[in-house]
Amino acid sequence: MRKAVLVTGASSGVGLALCKRLLEEDHELHLCLACRNRSKAEAVREALLASHPLAEVSIVQVDVSDLQSVFRASGELKQRFQRLDYVYLNAGIMPNPQLNIKALFSGLFSRKVIHMFSTAEGLLTQEDQITADGLQEVFETNVFGHFILIQELAPLLCHSDSPSQLIWTSSRNARKSNFCLEDIQHSRGQEPYSSSKYAVDLLSVAVNRNFNSRGLYSSVVCPGTMVTNMTCGILPPCVWTLLTPIIWLVWLFHQKPESLNPLTKYLSATTGFGSNYVMTQKMDLDEDTAEKFYQNLLELEKHVRATIQKRNHQS
């Protein structure tokens, strides 16, 4: 039986590279591309099938920054699939990244230069926006839309006889100092991307705590420093050439979900000789905070569902 894999944000960047690698590892997958732009997704589907004709590649249109779209796509997926073996929760945004020139030059001549480039700590600030759902755009896109997707797809993911796995694209930029339980949407801060990625780490831990007994496991990965639509304008191309490793997220595709440490982040890395390897990093969080965050999300879900239901009734 074909393994069924869903990848959000599959039409470009990390998501597209991941889809190509997954099909190289298993050319008979059923790969479902979850994308905002259907025409882009169709072009990607045709290219993937041209190089992997034995695969089954389908599309579901979804915008994780629009909860109506998430509910609609979830219903469509539940009609198409009986189960999903892997879900790569990869779609995300980092709006209007502004490089802090002063922090950059200060860091270049400090002992923290490697840490600065590997985490972007202090280098980038962003201005967030409000979505049609009344939520902070970065939070809804990177965290809450995916949370709702998981909640809706639970019947396809929870099978105790054969576990399924969620794999979140996080970042080395996920920092505890930028996250606050009293402001989970980071509406009062200037680094919503960092906050959202730390929230992803928390959510993955909470999912394991609440869903492992039902056969669903969750892991967090970091693809390393790489050039995508979100990052290409921040630094000159020559700098990216020196900093960029090769994506290695597909390593988790070969691991037993139940054998992975829920408090570990798996990072893609490259040696100075160009060899790829996976590095592990203990996440800077505790399970109690993760559980509190999860409960906050459940409360927000109730509120948002009620708001959407009222809005639909009025229209």
Phi, psi and omega per residue, in radians:
M1 nan 2.347 3.138
R2 -1.104 2.454 2.958
K3 -1.319 2.442 3.127
A4 -1.845 2.161 -3.082
V5 -2.199 2.246 3.081
L6 -1.899 2.290 3.122
V7 -2.201 2.092 3.065
T8 -1.515 2.584 -3.095
G9 1.142 0.761 -2.968
A10 -1.552 -0.057 -3.006
S11 -1.591 -0.108 3.136
S12 -2.804 3.006 3.010
G13 1.016 -2.423 -3.107
V14 -1.031 -0.737 -3.106
G15 -1.064 -0.760 3.132
L16 -1.168 -0.793 3.106
A17 -1.041 -0.682 3.129
L18 -1.118 -0.766 3.130
C19 -1.035 -0.756 3.130
K20 -1.082 -0.768 -3.126
R21 -1.178 -0.674 3.135
L22 -1.076 -0.738 3.139
L23 -1.237 -0.474 3.034
E24 -1.199 -0.574 -3.139
E25 -1.370 -0.634 -3.129
D26 -2.527 1.699 -3.020
H27 -1.358 0.054 3.093
E28 -1.985 0.323 3.098
L29 -1.073 2.715 2.787
H30 -1.745 1.835 -3.082
L31 -1.816 2.133 3.133
C32 -1.889 2.104 -3.123
L33 -1.569 2.008 3.123
A34 -1.756 1.853 -2.983
C35 -2.374 2.696 3.059
R36 -1.306 -0.756 -3.010
N37 -1.717 1.892 -3.058
R38 -1.162 -0.656 -3.115
S39 -1.146 -0.687 3.050
K40 -1.101 -0.756 -3.128
A41 -1.103 -0.677 3.112
E42 -1.099 -0.723 3.124
A43 -1.124 -0.718 3.109
V44 -1.142 -0.740 3.130
R45 -1.030 -0.805 3.141
E46 -1.077 -0.730 -3.141
A47 -1.153 -0.708 -3.141
L48 -1.163 -0.721 3.137
L49 -1.224 -0.528 3.109
A50 -1.125 -0.630 -3.133
S51 -1.617 -0.298 -3.134
H52 -2.398 1.265 -3.023
P53 -1.127 -0.338 -3.142
L54 -1.455 -0.210 -3.128
A55 -1.353 2.829 2.978
E56 -1.981 2.089 -3.095
V57 -2.151 2.110 -3.139
S58 -2.144 3.048 -3.064
I59 -2.307 2.444 2.901
V60 -2.263 2.252 -3.125
Q61 -1.493 2.161 -3.132
V62 -2.665 2.444 3.029
D63 -2.065 1.889 -3.052
V64 -1.275 -0.051 3.016
S65 -1.642 0.145 -3.132
D66 -2.358 1.854 -3.015
L67 -1.151 -0.544 3.051
Q68 -1.050 -0.707 3.101
S69 -1.134 -0.696 3.133
V70 -1.123 -0.779 3.122
F71 -1.101 -0.729 -3.132
R72 -1.122 -0.806 -3.138
A73 -1.147 -0.672 3.123
S74 -1.077 -0.751 3.093
G75 -1.071 -0.704 3.124
E76 -1.128 -0.731 -3.138
L77 -1.154 -0.657 3.138
K78 -1.194 -0.419 3.060
Q79 -1.371 -0.558 -3.069
R80 -1.483 -0.641 -2.982
F81 -2.009 2.598 2.971
Q82 -1.603 -0.475 3.084
R83 -2.744 2.764 2.995
L84 -2.125 2.235 -3.106
D85 -1.445 -0.684 -3.136
Y86 -2.407 2.437 2.991
V87 -2.237 2.036 3.077
Y88 -1.643 1.927 -3.084
L89 -1.617 1.516 -2.903
N90 -1.992 -0.455 -3.075
A91 -1.029 2.443 3.138
G92 -2.997 2.902 3.116
I93 -2.347 2.690 2.968
M94 -2.387 1.582 -2.948
P95 -1.275 2.452 2.986
N96 0.719 0.989 3.141
P97 -1.144 2.210 3.117
Q98 -1.930 2.189 -3.137
L99 -1.406 2.194 3.080
N100 -1.446 1.675 -3.047
I101 -1.037 -0.722 -3.129
K102 -1.071 -0.776 3.138
A103 -1.168 -0.626 3.131
L104 -1.077 -0.920 -3.090
F105 -1.202 -0.583 3.081
S106 -1.132 -0.726 -3.127
G107 -1.242 -0.536 -3.127
L108 -1.048 -0.511 -3.083
F109 -1.923 0.502 3.109
S110 -2.137 2.980 3.114
R111 -1.292 -0.139 -3.091
K112 -1.728 0.310 -3.032
V113 -1.086 -0.745 3.141
I114 -1.154 -0.770 3.119
H115 -1.069 -0.692 -3.117
M116 -1.078 -0.794 -3.110
F117 -1.311 -0.491 -3.124
S118 -1.406 -0.383 -3.108
T119 -2.061 -0.287 -3.045
A120 1.117 0.346 -3.096
E121 -1.056 2.147 3.120
G122 1.381 -0.108 -3.058
L123 -1.525 -0.593 -2.969
L124 -2.100 2.387 2.981
T125 -2.234 2.686 -3.113
Q126 -2.398 2.685 3.012
E127 -1.845 2.098 -3.087
D128 -1.536 2.912 3.098
Q129 -2.271 2.976 3.102
I130 -1.805 2.354 -3.139
T131 -1.507 3.057 3.093
A132 -1.112 -0.381 3.107
D133 -1.464 -0.027 3.124
G134 1.420 0.320 -3.119
L135 -1.965 2.787 3.038
Q136 -1.120 2.312 -2.986
E137 -1.090 -0.751 -3.123
V138 -1.139 -0.776 3.120
F139 -1.066 -0.813 -3.106
E140 -1.158 -0.720 -3.096
T141 -1.249 -0.837 -3.015
N142 -1.454 -0.430 -3.017
V143 -2.189 -1.143 -2.899
F144 -1.207 -0.683 3.091
G145 -1.044 -0.697 3.100
H146 -1.230 -0.633 3.078
F147 -1.044 -0.808 3.108
I148 -1.104 -0.684 3.114
L149 -1.032 -0.769 3.119
I150 -1.101 -0.796 -3.137
Q151 -1.017 -0.762 -3.100
E152 -1.236 -0.584 -3.068
L153 -1.619 0.125 -3.117
A154 -0.880 -0.694 3.125
P155 -1.084 -0.435 3.127
L156 -1.553 -0.264 -3.011
L157 -1.853 -0.433 -3.023
C158 -1.735 1.689 3.101
H159 -2.401 1.856 -3.042
S160 -1.124 -0.414 -3.105
D161 -1.300 -0.472 -3.134
S162 -2.603 1.887 -2.993
P163 -1.173 2.623 3.004
S164 -1.888 2.854 -3.068
Q165 -2.365 2.351 2.958
L166 -1.712 2.385 3.101
I167 -2.262 1.978 -3.061
W168 -1.668 2.400 2.992
T169 -1.502 1.915 3.121
S170 -1.825 -2.642 -3.074
S171 -2.800 2.676 2.984
R172 -1.211 -0.230 3.125
N173 -1.442 -0.002 3.111
A174 -1.278 1.886 -3.048
R175 -2.183 2.335 -3.141
K176 -1.010 -0.606 -3.090
S177 -1.159 -0.322 -3.134
N178 -1.726 0.070 -3.118
F179 -2.028 2.493 3.117
C180 -2.480 2.255 3.136
L181 -1.110 -0.454 3.130
E182 -1.425 -0.150 3.124
D183 -2.533 1.149 -3.006
I184 -1.149 -0.363 3.109
Q185 -1.546 -0.064 3.126
H186 1.025 0.701 -3.100
S187 -1.262 -0.333 -3.099
R188 -1.840 0.118 -3.086
G189 -1.973 -3.135 -3.114
Q190 -2.056 0.071 3.125
E191 -2.237 1.098 -3.080
P192 -1.082 -0.534 -3.131
Y193 -1.137 -0.851 3.121
S194 -1.042 -0.781 3.113
S195 -1.053 -0.751 -3.103
S196 -1.158 -0.618 -3.139
K197 -1.290 -0.567 3.013
Y198 -1.180 -0.656 3.082
A199 -1.083 -0.655 3.075
V200 -1.053 -0.764 3.116
D201 -1.050 -0.783 3.114
L202 -1.072 -0.777 -3.077
L203 -1.133 -0.670 3.109
S204 -1.069 -0.751 3.112
V205 -1.108 -0.742 -3.141
A206 -1.149 -0.656 3.108
V207 -1.069 -0.759 3.110
N208 -1.065 -0.720 -3.122
R209 -1.138 -0.624 -3.046
N210 -1.703 -0.309 -3.014
F211 -2.137 -0.186 -3.116
N212 -0.978 -0.677 -3.119
S213 -1.162 -0.284 3.134
R214 -1.793 0.121 3.046
G215 1.586 0.278 3.109
L216 -2.025 2.247 -3.123
Y217 -2.127 2.696 -3.074
S218 -2.365 2.430 3.094
S219 -2.359 2.739 -3.138
V220 -2.048 2.347 -3.136
V221 -2.271 2.750 3.047
C222 -2.251 2.132 -3.072
P223 -1.313 -0.075 -3.100
G224 1.571 -3.134 3.111
T225 -1.281 2.111 -3.105
M226 -2.639 2.807 -3.113
V227 -1.583 2.044 3.060
T228 -2.327 -3.102 3.099
N229 -1.045 -0.484 -3.107
M230 -1.365 -0.491 -2.947
T231 -1.978 -0.230 -2.946
C232 -1.078 -0.460 -3.088
G233 -1.609 -0.031 -3.041
I234 -1.348 -0.747 -3.123
L235 -2.223 2.778 3.099
P236 -1.100 2.649 -3.110
P237 -0.953 -0.647 -3.104
C238 -1.123 -0.561 3.117
V239 -1.234 -0.728 3.107
W240 -1.057 -0.631 3.136
T241 -1.017 -0.643 -3.125
L242 -1.353 -0.475 -2.985
L243 -1.692 -0.313 -2.892
T244 -1.511 2.103 2.962
P245 -1.527 -3.089 -3.140
I246 -1.826 2.413 -3.089
I247 -0.999 2.367 -3.069
W248 -2.414 0.407 -3.073
L249 -1.172 -0.352 -3.057
V250 -1.184 -0.219 3.099
W251 -0.924 -0.695 -3.104
L252 -1.171 -0.353 -3.136
F253 -1.109 -0.390 -3.093
H254 -1.785 0.040 -3.108
Q255 -1.723 2.630 3.018
K256 -1.325 2.138 -3.061
P257 -0.936 -0.691 -3.078
E258 -1.238 -0.222 -3.127
S259 -1.585 -0.135 -3.063
L260 -1.555 2.499 -3.137
N261 -1.326 2.103 -3.088
P262 -1.187 -0.269 -3.141
L263 -1.753 0.227 -3.117
T264 -1.953 2.415 3.016
K265 -1.786 2.368 -3.114
Y266 -1.812 2.134 -3.023
L267 -1.978 2.362 3.046
S268 -1.378 2.323 -3.113
A269 -2.521 2.837 -3.125
T270 -2.367 2.334 3.101
T271 -1.310 2.986 3.100
G272 -1.115 -0.303 3.123
F273 -1.698 0.107 3.067
G274 1.562 0.115 3.114
S275 -1.460 2.433 -3.125
N276 -1.619 2.547 3.066
Y277 -2.707 2.892 3.122
V278 -1.859 2.262 3.131
M279 -1.959 2.511 3.135
T280 -1.866 2.623 3.132
Q281 -2.527 2.224 3.098
K282 -1.223 2.267 -3.115
M283 -1.304 2.471 -3.106
D284 -1.499 1.264 -3.132
L285 -2.743 2.953 3.068
D286 -2.198 2.710 -3.026
E287 -1.183 -0.520 3.124
D288 -1.155 -0.741 3.086
T289 -1.112 -0.702 3.117
A290 -1.068 -0.730 -3.137
E291 -1.182 -0.695 3.099
K292 -1.099 -0.718 3.115
F293 -1.106 -0.726 3.125
Y294 -1.069 -0.735 3.120
Q295 -1.156 -0.641 3.060
N296 -1.076 -0.694 3.110
L297 -1.140 -0.688 3.114
L298 -1.098 -0.705 3.103
E299 -1.148 -0.731 3.105
L300 -1.126 -0.642 3.112
E301 -1.063 -0.783 3.115
K302 -1.030 -0.798 -3.122
H303 -1.095 -0.801 -3.093
V304 -1.170 -0.734 3.113
R305 -1.060 -0.736 3.138
A306 -1.130 -0.697 3.134
T307 -1.134 -0.765 -3.137
I308 -1.156 -0.724 3.131
Q309 -1.085 -0.737 3.115
K310 -1.132 -0.736 3.139
R311 -1.122 -0.722 3.127
N312 -1.172 -0.638 3.136
H313 -1.148 -0.699 -3.125
Q314 -1.200 -0.547 -3.125
S315 -1.455 nan nan
